[in-house]
Amino acid sequence: MPRYYFDIIENDHRSRDREGVDLPSLDDARREAQEALADMAAEVFRRSENATLTIEIRTEPDGASVEVVASASIRTN
């Protein structure tokens, strides 16, 4: 079973996953990232008017990645 690494990027701050998780497929990893983003987004967007939250999924410790992104902004006129 492949190991996937989930790096979390909030605006310009990156937290690198050094342990990873064994999952059956990239689709499973993408679903895992989407669920994690949904959980994290409520907190991040509550404390910031403009935020971008990204999870990069890697298949190797230093390998290529796939991004799952959530962003929100509050605009006042």
N, C-alpha and C positions, 0 to 999 in steps of 0.2 A: 504494500500500500504506500502511495507517495506521501511525503511529508511536505506540508505547506507552512509558510511563514507569513505572518500578518503584521506588517509595519503600520503603525498609526501615525497620521500626520494631521495635526491641528494647526491650521494656518501655516506658519513656517517652522513649527516645532515637530521633530520626528522622534518617535519611540520605536526602536528597532526590535523586532521579535527574534530572539536568539535560540528559542527552544523549538518552535514549530508544533504542528499538530498533524497526526496521521489521519488522512481522509481518503475515501475511495476515488474521488475525481475532482477536477477543477470546478465542475458545476456545484459539487458539495461545498467546496471551499468558498465559492462565490456566494452561495446561500448563507454560509456561516458569517461571512463578512457583512452581508446585507443586514442580518439580524443584529450583529454587533453594532453596526452603524446606527440602526434604529434605537437601540438601547442608549448609546452614547450621545446621540444627537439632542435628545431632550435636555440633558444637562448642559452641553456646550452652547446650544442656541439660547438657553435661558440666561446665560451670563454674558452674552456677546451679541451686539446688534449686527455685526458682520462676521461671519465665520465660514470657513471651509474645513470640512472633516473628510479625510481620505484614508482608506485602508488599501495598501498595496499588498498584493498576494504574490509571494515568490515560491518557486518550487525547489530552490536550493539556497543555502545561506547567502550567497552573493549572486544569485541568478536573476534572470529577467522577471518582470512583474506584470501583473494585471491590476488595474486600479478600479476600486469601487468608491464613488465620491458622493457625498451629500453636502449641499451648500445652502445657506440661507442668508438673507439680508433684510433689514428693516429700513425702509426709506421714509423720511419725513419731508414734506414739502413746505 
